[in-house]
Structures are given as structure tokens and as C-alpha cells.
Amino acid sequence: MIRMRSYKVIHGIVFDDANNNGIRDKSEMPLEGVVLNIYRVEEVKKANADNEEGVIVYNEKHIGRVVTNSWGEYSLVVSEGLYSVNLDVGTLPVGKGVVEANRFIGAGYKRSIDFAVKDVAEIQVGDGFKSKAYLGDDIVLQPVFKDSSGSKLVANVRLASDDDEVEVDMNRCSIKANAFKEKEISIKIDAGKIKASYPIKIELPEVCSLDRINLASRMGVVDEHTRIRLLLQALSADKGLPDEYRSKIPIKSGTPMIEELVRYTGRQDADSELVKRIKQFFSNSIPKLDRVYTSPSGYFRIHYTTTGPNSVVSSRWYSRTAVPLYIQSIGKAFDEVKKFTCETRGFRTPLSDQGKKGMDVYVYDLKGKYGVTFSSEYHNDKKYNTRVASSYICIDNNYSSSKGFEKSREECMTVTVAHEFFHAVQYAYNVDADSWWKEASATWNEDEIYTGVNDYVRYLEKFFSAPQKTLENSGYGGVVFAKFLSENYGGYEIIKRIWEYQAAGYKNSVSAIDRAIKDVSPGSDFGVAFDIFTAYNFNPEQYYKEGRLWKAKVALQGTYDAYPVAATKNRMDHLAANYILFKAAPELDGRNLKIAIDGSDKARWGFKIQKRNASDGKCNITNISSEGYYNRTEIIVDDPRKRYSEICLIPANLEKERDGLEYTFSADIL
């Protein structure tokens, strides 16, 4: 017996609801040319995660696009089943919107699905609006639109700016600065009969000079030659460094800056005069230091002076024949760090210069830098086509608060010893490993040895303030990822394994990390780990051993406490994430929150939600698959106010190199 497939017609009218009663009256005009997208719900499942009360995920397949005719009508013949109809508000006249742009159609439902279009009568700025932003950040406006009766609308509006450095895409504004300086911009909203303007102050980010210079380069404000010149000026404390690149925050390590200068001198297109200045800096970077102290182990030769601006003593009554206690402390710290890192944990011992044993350490005024490691003699590993190098380390002479240091001299010194020594260890594996991973793992090492100092916490602001930027630009803040790996994939052994793969020819650190994760966690990889990592960062105190100490909180791409939320498009770098927060507002009482997401095709995405319990503040993760056959996913959270204080949608770009991936999200009440 042949079973005939059952069909139905999805149909309805889109009309201008002039009298605002939600019903089409004879005098009210139909709207022609409005686009509606039809999705078939191919799978309905309860999300697979712990404590999944009241969460259902719908995966949807786009099956048709229809346009209203001159009578405002639309229709599409479909097979029986569950469907979703989404009205594209961007095809409505400017200044008009609907209360609900997305409608579910259950199996057997045959009634007309009509959309009453209303005029925007009021614009509210929204609680998520920020009147200040940092240069380099995208600005996402979250205005609330209402009709004349006070109902919230999803509306078609136009955002614009008179400033030619501001690029507007839907409700996201990007600053394409021609100069690295503070400024004020104005974003204008055109909602037909209603218009509004919002001033925003753009400030320089509160980061160290190194990060400011690199940001200016990524924004296209300075070219590569200028970037190198600025790095040289910052390293040498040149008074010619422009004020906008100066910072009260010390540079955690000058090592990546030294590496940049070394690479530049080998470029064919390098500016010859700049190369000459760099070489002069290298030859004169270490001042005359007339004393040497050998650490108790005999491995470290510590060069210092007790006179002049680089003196390690501040009292004129100090005995000139005695070894200063600070120098003795440095020797002790280096011995401790080497023993713990190389002997106890088995990381490679730094290479020594030919004909020498041990390592040289120079103590002098570094003018706002914690420490610097210089490579000295390079050696090629022909088997793996990698390079290793011997090195020497520079430490500041006093870590004075006048230079911006917040911790005591002893604390700053010990973490710097652990940090810079690990750079020397890295050079014994692969001197050309990625800079971000060198800094992340060196910062990780300092906290492993001197865990009570927690100086690294000061440098987490940059990382958490820009989660939409790639992990590979995280600098010292990348320590969060190193901590995530060590706390979830086998302790310090995973870090050591990664460096062994770097030594074996994995010049790209992401590839080395990917291989190490696959070794210790079969079935997992970098993308899987990074997806979990982004979820943990929403509530660090729950997931990290020291998360309670981190003052910096992950930046939210948007915060919403009024619904519906119009379709919003965002863009991300590779290995980056967004955090969109939905508050359990009173209007959700006894109702359901629906979140829809749609990511770029043929890309590896990680979508999940974090649900914060109203009772204890802890979170529960729901992982969401949107890959393969499906175009779109919808998440239904049943009566969220009964359980949760807030819901955070976390999209992550899991691609290892592909930037600019876009996704769209919206939210509504059912």
C-alpha cells in the first residue's frame, strides 16, 4: 500500500496596521515586497548537557523564500510538519516593525499567519548602551523601539554617522581610525518619523605601550616600518615616543619586542636607517655593570652595579664590598626557578653560549619593563628545520612604583625571573614559535612557581575586554588559555608536550597545541577545547582555580532585558567569541525565551548558552550543534525566570585561520 504524503499551504498577509489594533481593517493597506523565509524543523531534541531543565534545541533547514504580492499575501506549499516563518524586517519600509518577526507553525496548523506592521513611535537607548568605547572595539547599539501603545517592536531602521571613520553595518559600528587618538562620534538612528542621535566617546585602551602600538598597526594607523620604529622607541625609553603610545602600565616582557626588531633587520624591504638604529640599540642596550655575583648553584652570573642610575641600592650608607641582598635574592630565585622548571618538571635547560657554562643575567633600570630575554647564538636543527638559541636575561634594578609597578620589588622580581627564564627555556625548543604562545606559557610558568603573587591578573583586562579578537593577539592575557589547558588536560605535562611538538617542527603554535590535545584527549582537538574555553570564560570563578581573583569580566557584545530583540549581525576573528546576555526580565514571567542563531555556511562554529542559576549564581552549559544540513538553530528556554537570572549566548569561531565569519541572532518571547 502506497502512503501518500500530506501537504499544506503556509500563507498569510502582511499589512500596515494603521490603527494599531493587530487586526487588518478594510482601510489598512497591504505591504508589497516584504520577504519571508520559511524553515522546516527537521529535528527537535532536548539539549544534551547536565541540568537541562526546560531547554529544547530546534535545528532548522531553509526551504523557501517568498515575497508578498500587491495584496500583501504570501504562500508556500509544504509537506506536513513543524515550520518556522521569519519575516525579514529589513524589507519593511524604514520606521516600521512588527511585535513578533518569527512564528512557529505546528503540525496540522492551517490558519493564516498574518503580520501586523506598526510605526515606530518611540526610541529608547536600552540598558546595554555604552557612552564610551575603546579605540579598536566594535560598538553594538541595542536601541528599543516601541509603537504608540508601548509594545516593543522589531523594526527596520537606519543607522549612520557623519564621521567618515565610522563604518555602520546593521546595528554594529566599527571605527576605521586615521589617527591613534581619542575622539567623539555620533551615531544617528533613522526610524522614519522618529529620529535619534547618540554621542559616544572613543578612548585609548588602558594597556601597555606594546599593546597600543600593535593595535595601531592592526587598525592600519601605522605601517610596518613605523610600528618597528615605535617599538624601538618604547624599548629604549626614547623621549620621542608619541604620547598616545605611552602608558602607565609596565610592559610585562620586552622579549617579544626584541624578537620583532631582530626579524625586521633580516627583511629585504627593511629601512636601512632604521636597521642601523636597531643594531646600535642592541650593541648599547646593556649599560656598564661593574660587579658580578654567582648564584649559589653556580649556574647564573648576575651582573649589577651599586652606583649611578642603574644601582641596585638606594642607601649611601650601604657597604660597597658586600653583595646587596636584592642581588642575592635574584640569584636564589633563578636557582629555584631552574630547579623547579627543568629538574622537577623536566622542561629543557636553556642553551649556553659556546665555550661558556650557565647563563648571564643583567640587572639595571629597564624603564617600565619587567624583564627582557635576548637571544644570542642561533643553531639550526636540520632534522625538523627549526632554530634554537642561547640567551641572556635582563631584570629591573628596583621595580619602583614610580615606573608603574604595583607589587613589591621582591614579588615583581620573582615572577619576572620565572617568566623570562621560561623564555630562555622556549629558545631551547624553538625560537620561532608564535609570540602569543611564548607569552601565554611564560606568564603561566610564573604563576605556577610563585602562585601567591598573582601579578598576571593585572594583564587580563585586555584579553577579557576583547573576546571577539583572535586568541593569537591575546598577549600576556593568553595565560588564561594556558591555565585552561593545564587545569583540564593533564597539568604541566600538556604544556611540556606542546613545546616538544614545537621543537619537532610545529612552528605554528596552534597546530602544536592541537596535536597535544589529540594525544591526551582522543576525540578532542583544538576547536573542541577552545569551544569549552569560551564557555568557561563567562564565569571564571566557577571553572578556574584562581578565577575568583580575576577582576576583569568578559566583555558583553550585547545585554538585553527587553524583548523582542531584532536580528543582529556580528563578525568575529578566528579563534574568538562573542557573549550576548539575555536578562530574565519580568516580562518573561511564566513565558518562554526563544533565541535564534544563523552562522556562515561551511564554517566551524561553536554555539552554546550559559544559564546562570538564580539560586546560587553558578552556570550550566548547553551545547548547540548548527553544522551540516541545518541552516539555523532555535533554542527554547522554558520559563527562564523560574530557574535563571540570565542566559548568555556564546558563539565561537573555531576556524584556525579564517577571520570575518558572520552570524545573526535574534530573541523573542513565546
C-alpha positions as CSV (number, residue, x, y, z in Angstrom):
1,M,0.0,0.0,0.0
2,I,1.5,3.3,-1.1
3,R,1.2,6.1,1.5
4,M,0.5,9.5,0.1
5,R,2.5,12.4,1.5
6,S,0.3,15.1,3.2
7,Y,0.8,18.7,2.2
8,K,-0.4,22.1,3.5
9,V,-0.1,25.7,2.5
10,I,1.7,28.2,4.7
11,H,0.0,31.5,3.9
12,G,-0.8,34.9,5.3
13,I,-0.9,38.7,4.8
14,V,1.5,41.4,5.8
15,F,-0.3,44.7,6.3
16,D,0.1,48.2,7.7
17,D,-1.7,48.3,11.0
18,A,-2.5,52.0,11.0
19,N,-4.9,51.9,13.9
20,N,-2.6,49.6,15.9
21,N,-5.2,47.0,16.9
22,G,-3.4,44.0,15.4
23,I,-6.3,43.2,13.0
24,R,-6.5,44.1,9.4
25,D,-9.3,46.6,8.7
26,K,-10.6,47.4,5.3
27,S,-8.9,50.8,5.2
28,E,-5.5,49.4,6.1
29,M,-3.0,48.9,3.2
30,P,-1.3,45.6,2.4
31,L,2.5,45.8,2.1
32,E,4.1,44.5,-1.1
33,G,7.7,43.2,-1.5
34,V,8.2,42.0,2.1
35,V,10.4,38.9,2.3
36,L,9.6,35.9,4.5
37,N,11.9,32.9,4.9
38,I,10.4,29.5,5.7
39,Y,12.3,26.9,7.7
40,R,11.4,23.3,8.3
41,V,12.2,21.9,11.8
42,E,13.9,18.7,10.9
43,E,14.9,17.7,14.4
44,V,13.5,18.5,17.8
45,K,15.6,17.4,20.8
46,K,16.3,18.3,24.4
47,A,19.8,19.7,24.7
48,N,22.4,17.3,25.8
49,A,24.0,18.7,28.9
50,D,23.9,18.5,32.6
51,N,20.9,20.0,34.5
52,E,19.0,20.7,31.2
53,E,15.7,21.6,32.7
54,G,13.4,23.3,30.2
55,V,15.8,23.7,27.3
56,I,15.0,22.4,23.9
57,V,17.0,22.9,20.7
58,Y,15.4,23.1,17.2
59,N,17.6,22.6,14.2
60,E,16.1,24.1,11.1
61,K,16.5,23.8,7.3
62,H,15.7,26.7,5.0
63,I,13.2,25.5,2.4
64,G,11.9,28.7,0.8
65,R,11.9,32.4,0.4
66,V,8.6,34.1,-0.5
67,V,7.7,37.8,-1.3
68,T,4.4,39.4,-0.6
69,N,2.4,40.4,-3.7
70,S,0.4,43.6,-4.3
71,W,-2.3,42.4,-1.9
72,G,0.3,41.7,0.8
73,E,-0.2,38.0,0.5
74,Y,2.4,35.2,0.6
75,S,2.1,31.4,0.4
76,L,4.2,28.3,0.1
77,V,3.1,24.7,-0.4
78,V,5.0,22.4,2.1
79,S,4.7,18.8,3.3
80,E,3.1,18.3,6.7
81,G,5.4,19.1,9.7
82,L,6.7,21.8,12.0
83,Y,7.8,25.0,10.4
84,S,9.1,28.4,11.3
85,V,8.2,31.6,9.4
86,N,10.6,34.5,9.7
87,L,9.7,38.0,8.4
88,D,12.8,39.9,7.2
89,V,12.3,43.3,8.9
90,G,15.0,44.7,6.6
91,T,12.5,44.6,3.7
92,L,9.8,46.6,5.6
93,P,9.6,50.4,5.0
94,V,12.0,52.4,7.2
95,G,10.5,53.2,10.5
96,K,8.1,50.2,10.6
97,G,8.3,47.0,12.6
98,V,6.4,44.0,14.0
99,V,5.8,42.8,17.5
100,E,6.9,39.3,16.5
101,A,9.0,38.6,13.4
102,N,9.3,34.8,13.8
103,R,6.4,32.4,14.1
104,F,6.2,28.7,14.7
105,I,3.6,26.6,12.8
106,G,2.8,23.3,14.4
107,A,1.8,20.1,12.6
108,G,-1.8,20.3,11.3
109,Y,-1.9,24.1,11.7
110,K,-3.7,25.7,8.7
111,R,-4.7,29.2,9.8
112,S,-3.4,32.3,8.1
113,I,-0.1,33.6,9.6
114,D,-0.5,37.4,9.4
115,F,1.9,40.1,10.3
116,A,0.6,43.4,11.6
117,V,3.2,46.1,10.7
118,K,3.3,49.2,13.0
119,D,5.0,52.5,13.0
120,V,7.9,53.2,15.4
121,A,6.7,55.9,17.8
122,E,9.5,55.8,20.4
123,I,13.2,55.0,20.5
124,Q,14.9,54.1,23.9
125,V,18.6,53.8,24.2
126,G,18.5,50.4,26.1
127,D,20.3,49.4,29.2
128,G,23.2,47.9,27.2
129,F,24.1,51.3,25.7
130,K,27.7,52.5,26.5
131,S,28.6,56.1,26.0
132,K,32.3,55.2,26.0
133,A,34.2,52.7,23.9
134,Y,37.9,51.9,23.4
135,L,39.6,52.6,20.1
136,G,39.6,49.4,18.0
137,D,36.4,48.0,19.5
138,D,33.2,47.5,17.6
139,I,30.2,49.3,19.0
140,V,26.9,47.5,19.0
141,L,23.8,49.6,19.6
142,Q,20.8,48.0,21.2
143,P,18.0,50.5,21.0
144,V,14.5,49.6,22.0
145,F,11.7,50.5,19.6
146,K,8.1,50.9,20.6
147,D,4.8,51.6,18.9
148,S,2.2,54.1,20.0
149,S,0.7,51.7,22.5
150,G,4.1,51.0,24.1
151,S,4.5,47.5,22.6
152,K,8.1,46.6,21.7
153,L,8.9,46.2,18.0
154,V,11.4,44.5,15.8
155,A,11.9,47.3,13.3
156,N,13.7,48.4,10.1
157,V,15.7,51.4,11.0
158,R,18.8,53.0,9.5
159,L,22.0,53.7,11.5
160,A,24.5,56.2,10.2
161,S,27.3,58.5,11.2
162,D,28.6,61.8,9.6
163,D,32.1,60.7,10.6
164,D,33.8,59.0,7.6
165,E,35.9,56.9,10.0
166,V,32.8,55.1,11.3
167,E,31.6,52.1,9.3
168,V,28.0,51.0,10.1
169,D,26.6,47.6,9.3
170,M,23.1,46.9,10.7
171,N,23.5,47.9,14.4
172,R,27.2,47.4,14.6
173,C,29.7,50.3,14.2
174,S,33.4,49.9,13.5
175,I,35.9,52.7,13.9
176,K,38.4,52.9,11.0
177,A,40.6,55.5,12.6
178,N,43.1,57.5,10.6
179,A,44.9,58.5,13.8
180,F,45.5,56.8,17.1
181,K,43.8,59.3,19.3
182,E,40.7,59.9,21.4
183,K,37.6,61.3,19.7
184,E,33.9,61.7,19.9
185,I,31.5,60.3,17.4
186,S,27.7,60.5,16.9
187,I,25.5,57.6,15.8
188,K,22.2,58.6,14.2
189,I,19.1,56.4,14.1
190,D,16.5,57.0,11.4
191,A,13.2,55.3,12.2
192,G,11.1,57.1,9.7
193,K,9.1,59.7,11.5
194,I,11.2,59.3,14.6
195,K,15.0,60.1,14.7
196,A,17.6,60.0,17.5
197,S,21.3,60.6,17.9
198,Y,23.7,59.1,20.4
199,P,27.2,60.6,21.2
200,I,29.9,58.1,22.0
201,K,33.4,58.9,23.3
202,I,36.2,56.8,21.9
203,E,39.1,56.4,24.3
204,L,42.6,54.9,24.1
205,P,42.7,51.4,25.6
206,E,44.2,51.1,29.1
207,V,47.0,48.7,28.0
208,C,50.8,48.9,27.9
209,S,52.8,50.6,25.2
210,L,53.4,47.4,23.3
211,D,49.7,46.6,23.0
212,R,48.9,50.2,21.9
213,I,51.5,50.1,19.2
214,N,50.3,46.7,17.9
215,L,46.7,47.9,18.0
216,A,47.5,50.9,15.9
217,S,49.2,48.6,13.4
218,R,46.2,46.3,13.2
219,M,43.9,49.2,12.6
220,G,46.1,50.5,9.8
221,V,47.0,53.7,11.6
222,V,50.7,53.0,11.2
223,D,52.6,50.9,8.6
224,E,55.1,48.2,9.5
225,H,58.2,50.4,9.4
226,T,56.5,52.9,11.7
227,R,55.4,50.1,14.1
228,I,59.0,48.9,14.4
229,R,60.3,52.4,15.0
230,L,57.7,52.8,17.7
231,L,58.7,49.5,19.3
232,L,62.3,50.6,19.3
233,Q,61.4,53.9,20.9
234,A,59.3,52.1,23.6
235,L,62.1,49.7,24.3
236,S,64.8,52.4,24.6
237,A,62.5,54.8,26.6
238,D,63.0,57.3,23.8
239,K,61.5,60.7,24.6
240,G,60.4,60.9,21.0
241,L,57.7,58.2,21.5
242,P,54.4,60.0,20.9
243,D,52.2,60.5,24.0
244,E,49.3,58.4,22.6
245,Y,51.6,55.3,22.7
246,R,52.9,55.9,26.3
247,S,51.2,54.1,29.2
248,K,51.5,54.0,32.9
249,I,51.1,50.2,32.7
250,P,54.6,48.5,32.6
251,I,55.4,46.1,29.8
252,K,55.2,42.6,31.2
253,S,58.1,41.4,29.0
254,G,60.2,43.2,26.4
255,T,61.1,39.9,24.8
256,P,58.5,39.9,22.0
257,M,59.6,43.4,21.1
258,I,63.2,42.3,20.8
259,E,62.2,39.4,18.6
260,E,60.3,41.8,16.3
261,L,63.3,44.0,15.9
262,V,65.6,41.0,15.2
263,R,63.2,39.8,12.5
264,Y,62.9,43.2,10.9
265,T,66.7,43.5,10.5
266,G,66.6,40.4,8.2
267,R,63.8,41.7,5.9
268,Q,64.7,42.7,2.4
269,D,62.4,45.7,2.5
270,A,63.7,47.0,5.8
271,D,64.5,50.7,6.1
272,S,68.3,50.8,6.2
273,E,68.4,53.8,8.6
274,L,66.0,52.0,11.0
275,V,68.1,48.8,10.8
276,K,71.2,50.9,11.7
277,R,69.4,52.3,14.8
278,I,68.2,48.8,15.9
279,K,71.8,47.5,15.7
280,Q,73.0,50.4,17.7
281,F,70.4,49.7,20.3
282,F,71.5,46.1,20.5
283,S,75.1,47.0,20.9
284,N,74.5,49.6,23.6
285,S,71.4,48.2,25.3
286,I,73.2,46.9,28.4
287,P,75.0,49.7,30.4
288,K,78.3,49.3,32.2
289,L,77.8,47.0,35.2
290,D,81.0,46.6,37.3
291,R,80.1,43.8,39.6
292,V,79.3,40.1,39.2
293,Y,77.6,37.7,41.6
294,T,77.4,34.0,41.0
295,S,74.2,32.3,42.2
296,P,74.6,29.5,44.9
297,S,74.2,26.8,42.2
298,G,77.0,28.3,40.2
299,Y,74.8,28.5,37.1
300,F,73.8,32.1,36.9
301,R,76.3,35.1,36.6
302,I,74.4,38.2,37.8
303,H,75.9,41.5,36.6
304,Y,75.0,44.7,38.5
305,T,76.3,48.0,39.9
306,T,75.9,49.9,43.1
307,T,76.4,53.3,41.7
308,G,74.6,55.6,39.2
309,P,71.1,55.4,37.8
310,N,71.3,51.6,37.4
311,S,72.3,51.0,41.0
312,V,70.5,48.2,42.9
313,V,71.0,50.0,46.3
314,S,69.3,53.2,47.4
315,S,71.2,54.0,50.6
316,R,74.5,55.8,50.6
317,W,75.5,54.0,53.8
318,Y,75.4,50.7,52.1
319,S,78.8,48.8,52.2
320,R,80.4,48.8,48.8
321,T,82.1,45.5,49.4
322,A,79.0,43.4,50.3
323,V,76.7,41.7,47.8
324,P,73.3,43.5,48.0
325,L,70.5,41.4,49.4
326,Y,68.5,42.1,46.3
327,I,71.2,40.6,44.1
328,Q,71.4,37.6,46.5
329,S,67.6,37.2,46.2
330,I,67.8,37.3,42.4
331,G,70.4,34.5,42.5
332,K,68.2,32.4,44.8
333,A,65.1,33.0,42.7
334,F,66.9,31.9,39.4
335,D,68.2,28.8,41.1
336,E,64.7,27.9,42.4
337,V,63.1,28.5,39.1
338,K,65.6,26.5,37.1
339,K,65.4,23.6,39.6
340,F,61.6,23.6,39.5
341,T,61.2,24.1,35.8
342,C,64.0,21.9,34.4
343,E,64.8,19.4,37.1
344,T,61.5,18.8,38.8
345,R,59.2,19.2,35.8
346,G,61.6,18.2,33.1
347,F,61.5,21.1,30.7
348,R,64.6,21.6,28.6
349,T,67.5,23.5,30.1
350,P,68.4,26.8,28.3
351,L,71.3,26.6,25.9
352,S,74.6,28.3,26.9
353,D,76.8,30.3,24.6
354,Q,79.6,28.4,23.0
355,G,82.6,28.0,25.4
356,K,80.5,29.0,28.4
357,K,78.5,27.3,31.1
358,G,75.5,28.7,32.7
359,M,73.7,31.9,31.9
360,D,74.3,35.7,32.3
361,V,71.8,37.9,34.0
362,Y,72.0,41.7,33.8
363,V,70.3,44.0,36.4
364,Y,69.7,47.6,35.5
365,D,67.0,50.2,35.0
366,L,64.6,48.8,32.4
367,K,62.4,51.9,32.5
368,G,59.0,50.4,32.8
369,K,59.6,46.8,31.6
370,Y,59.6,43.9,34.0
371,G,62.3,42.0,32.1
372,V,63.8,41.1,28.7
373,T,65.4,38.0,27.2
374,F,67.8,38.4,24.4
375,S,68.7,35.5,22.1
376,S,72.5,35.4,21.4
377,E,73.8,32.4,19.4
378,Y,71.5,30.5,17.0
379,H,71.7,26.9,15.9
380,N,69.7,25.0,13.2
381,D,68.0,21.7,13.8
382,K,68.2,20.3,10.3
383,K,66.0,17.3,11.1
384,Y,63.0,19.4,11.9
385,N,64.0,22.6,10.1
386,T,63.8,24.6,13.4
387,R,66.1,27.0,15.2
388,V,67.2,27.1,18.8
389,A,69.2,29.8,20.6
390,S,71.2,30.5,23.7
391,S,70.2,33.6,25.6
392,Y,70.7,36.1,28.4
393,I,68.2,37.8,30.7
394,C,67.8,41.4,31.9
395,I,66.0,42.3,35.2
396,D,64.9,45.7,36.5
397,N,67.1,47.2,39.3
398,N,64.3,48.2,41.7
399,Y,60.7,47.8,40.3
400,S,59.8,51.2,41.7
401,S,56.2,52.2,42.0
402,S,57.2,55.4,40.1
403,K,57.7,53.1,37.0
404,G,54.1,51.8,37.3
405,F,54.8,48.5,39.2
406,E,52.1,47.7,41.7
407,K,53.6,44.7,43.6
408,S,56.7,44.8,45.9
409,R,60.2,44.7,44.5
410,E,60.6,41.1,45.7
411,E,57.3,40.0,44.1
412,C,57.9,41.7,40.8
413,M,61.4,40.3,40.6
414,T,60.5,36.7,41.4
415,V,57.7,36.5,38.8
416,T,59.9,38.1,36.2
417,V,62.7,35.6,36.9
418,A,60.2,32.8,36.3
419,H,58.7,34.5,33.2
420,E,62.0,35.4,31.5
421,F,63.7,32.1,32.4
422,F,60.8,30.3,30.6
423,H,61.6,32.4,27.5
424,A,65.1,31.0,27.7
425,V,63.6,27.5,28.0
426,Q,61.4,28.1,25.0
427,Y,64.5,29.1,22.9
428,A,65.9,25.6,23.7
429,Y,62.8,24.2,21.9
430,N,62.0,26.5,19.0
431,V,63.0,30.2,18.9
432,D,60.5,30.8,16.1
433,A,57.3,29.6,17.9
434,D,54.4,32.0,17.9
435,S,54.9,35.1,20.1
436,W,51.4,34.8,21.7
437,W,52.1,31.3,23.0
438,K,55.5,32.2,24.2
439,E,54.0,35.0,26.4
440,A,51.0,32.9,27.4
441,S,53.1,30.0,28.6
442,A,55.8,32.2,30.2
443,T,53.1,34.0,32.2
444,W,51.7,30.6,33.1
445,N,55.1,29.5,34.4
446,E,55.5,32.5,36.7
447,D,52.2,31.7,38.4
448,E,53.0,28.0,38.7
449,I,56.1,28.8,40.7
450,Y,55.1,32.0,42.6
451,T,51.4,31.3,42.7
452,G,50.7,33.7,45.6
453,V,52.0,36.9,43.8
454,N,49.3,36.9,41.0
455,D,50.9,39.8,39.2
456,Y,49.5,38.4,35.9
457,V,45.9,39.3,37.0
458,R,46.7,43.0,36.1
459,Y,47.1,42.0,32.4
460,L,43.8,40.1,32.0
461,E,41.8,43.2,31.2
462,K,43.0,43.3,27.5
463,F,42.1,39.6,27.0
464,F,38.6,39.7,28.6
465,S,37.7,43.1,27.1
466,A,38.0,41.9,23.5
467,P,36.9,38.2,23.2
468,Q,35.9,38.9,19.6
469,K,39.6,39.3,18.7
470,T,41.6,36.3,18.0
471,L,43.4,34.4,20.7
472,E,46.6,34.8,18.8
473,N,46.5,38.5,19.7
474,S,45.9,37.9,23.3
475,G,49.5,38.6,24.5
476,Y,50.0,38.1,28.3
477,G,46.3,37.5,28.7
478,G,46.7,34.3,26.8
479,V,47.8,32.9,30.2
480,V,44.0,32.2,30.7
481,F,44.2,29.7,27.8
482,A,47.4,28.1,29.2
483,K,45.7,27.8,32.6
484,F,42.7,26.2,30.9
485,L,44.9,23.6,29.2
486,S,46.9,22.7,32.3
487,E,43.8,22.5,34.5
488,N,41.8,20.4,32.1
489,Y,44.2,18.4,30.0
490,G,46.8,16.9,32.4
491,G,48.6,19.7,34.2
492,Y,52.1,21.0,33.3
493,E,52.6,17.9,31.1
494,I,50.3,19.3,28.4
495,I,52.4,22.5,28.3
496,K,55.6,20.5,28.0
497,R,54.1,18.3,25.3
498,I,53.2,21.3,23.3
499,W,56.7,22.6,23.5
500,E,58.1,19.2,22.4
501,Y,55.9,19.5,19.3
502,Q,57.2,23.0,18.7
503,A,60.7,21.5,18.8
504,A,59.6,18.8,16.3
505,G,58.8,21.3,13.6
506,Y,55.4,22.7,14.6
507,K,56.3,26.3,14.0
508,N,52.6,27.2,14.2
509,S,51.7,27.0,17.9
510,V,48.0,26.3,17.3
511,S,49.0,23.2,15.4
512,A,51.3,22.1,18.2
513,I,48.5,22.6,20.7
514,D,46.0,20.8,18.5
515,R,48.3,17.8,18.3
516,A,49.0,17.7,22.0
517,I,45.3,17.9,22.8
518,K,44.6,15.0,20.5
519,D,47.3,12.9,22.3
520,V,45.9,13.4,25.8
521,S,42.2,13.5,24.9
522,P,41.3,11.2,22.0
523,G,38.3,12.6,20.0
524,S,39.1,16.1,21.0
525,D,41.1,18.8,19.2
526,F,41.9,22.5,19.4
527,G,38.4,23.5,18.3
528,V,36.6,21.4,20.9
529,A,38.9,22.7,23.6
530,F,38.5,26.3,22.5
531,D,34.7,26.0,22.4
532,I,34.7,24.8,26.1
533,F,37.3,27.5,26.9
534,T,34.9,30.2,25.7
535,A,32.1,28.9,27.8
536,Y,34.3,28.8,31.0
537,N,35.3,32.4,30.5
538,F,31.8,33.6,31.1
539,N,32.1,32.6,34.8
540,P,35.8,32.1,35.6
541,E,35.3,31.8,39.4
542,Q,33.3,28.6,38.8
543,Y,35.7,27.0,36.3
544,Y,39.3,28.2,37.1
545,K,41.3,27.6,40.3
546,E,42.2,31.3,40.6
547,G,39.1,32.6,38.8
548,R,37.8,34.3,41.9
549,L,40.9,36.6,41.8
550,W,40.2,37.9,38.3
551,K,38.7,41.3,38.5
552,A,38.3,41.6,34.7
553,K,35.0,40.2,33.4
554,V,34.4,39.1,29.8
555,A,33.0,41.9,27.7
556,L,29.5,41.5,26.5
557,Q,28.6,42.1,22.9
558,G,25.1,43.0,24.0
559,T,22.9,43.0,27.0
560,Y,19.1,42.7,26.6
561,D,16.3,42.9,29.1
562,A,13.6,44.0,26.7
563,Y,12.0,41.7,24.0
564,P,11.8,41.1,21.1
565,V,15.5,41.5,20.1
566,A,15.8,42.3,16.4
567,A,18.0,40.2,14.1
568,T,21.6,41.4,14.8
569,K,24.6,40.5,12.7
570,N,28.1,40.2,14.3
571,R,31.5,39.4,12.9
572,M,34.5,37.6,14.6
573,D,38.1,36.8,14.0
574,H,39.3,33.2,14.0
575,L,39.6,31.6,17.4
576,A,37.4,34.3,19.0
577,A,34.0,34.5,20.7
578,N,31.1,36.8,21.5
579,Y,28.9,37.0,24.6
580,I,25.3,38.1,24.3
581,L,23.4,38.4,27.5
582,F,19.6,38.0,27.9
583,K,18.3,39.0,31.2
584,A,15.4,37.1,32.8
585,A,13.2,40.3,32.7
586,P,9.8,40.4,34.4
587,E,8.0,40.2,31.0
588,L,9.4,36.6,30.8
589,D,7.4,35.5,33.8
590,G,5.6,32.3,33.0
591,R,6.7,32.5,29.4
592,N,9.5,31.1,27.2
593,L,12.6,32.7,25.8
594,K,13.4,31.9,22.2
595,I,16.9,32.5,20.8
596,A,17.6,32.0,17.1
597,I,21.1,31.8,15.6
598,D,22.3,31.5,12.0
599,G,26.0,31.2,11.2
600,S,28.0,31.5,8.0
601,D,27.8,28.3,5.9
602,K,30.8,25.9,5.6
603,A,32.5,27.2,8.7
604,R,33.3,25.5,12.0
605,W,31.2,27.2,14.7
606,G,30.7,26.6,18.4
607,F,27.3,27.8,19.7
608,K,26.3,27.3,23.3
609,I,24.4,29.0,26.1
610,Q,25.3,29.5,29.7
611,K,22.4,29.6,32.1
612,R,23.1,31.3,35.4
613,N,21.1,29.9,38.3
614,A,19.1,32.4,40.2
615,S,19.7,30.4,43.4
616,D,23.5,30.2,43.6
617,G,24.9,32.1,40.6
618,K,26.5,29.0,39.1
619,C,26.2,28.3,35.4
620,N,25.1,25.3,33.3
621,I,26.3,24.9,29.7
622,T,24.1,23.9,26.8
623,N,26.0,22.9,23.7
624,I,24.2,23.6,20.4
625,S,25.0,22.0,17.0
626,S,24.3,24.0,13.9
627,E,26.6,22.2,11.5
628,G,25.9,20.2,8.3
629,Y,22.4,20.0,6.9
630,Y,20.8,22.7,9.0
631,N,20.9,26.5,8.3
632,R,19.6,27.8,11.5
633,T,19.1,26.8,15.2
634,E,16.5,27.9,17.7
635,I,16.7,27.4,21.4
636,I,13.7,27.5,23.6
637,V,14.2,28.1,27.4
638,D,11.1,27.3,29.3
639,D,10.0,29.9,31.8
640,P,13.6,31.1,32.5
641,R,12.7,33.4,35.4
642,K,11.7,30.3,37.4
643,R,15.3,29.0,37.3
644,Y,17.7,31.5,35.9
645,S,18.8,35.1,36.4
646,E,20.3,35.4,32.9
647,I,21.0,33.4,29.7
648,C,24.2,34.1,27.8
649,L,24.5,33.1,24.1
650,I,28.2,32.3,23.2
651,P,29.0,31.9,19.5
652,A,32.7,31.0,18.9
653,N,34.6,31.0,15.6
654,L,36.5,27.7,15.8
655,E,38.3,28.2,12.5
656,K,42.1,28.3,12.9
657,E,42.8,31.0,10.3
658,R,39.5,32.3,8.8
659,D,38.6,35.8,10.0
660,G,35.4,37.8,9.4
661,L,32.9,35.0,10.0
662,E,29.4,36.4,10.4
663,Y,26.4,35.1,12.3
664,T,23.0,36.5,13.1
665,F,20.9,36.2,16.3
666,S,17.6,37.3,17.5
667,A,15.4,36.7,20.5
668,D,11.7,36.7,21.3
669,I,9.1,35.7,23.9
670,L,6.8,32.7,23.3
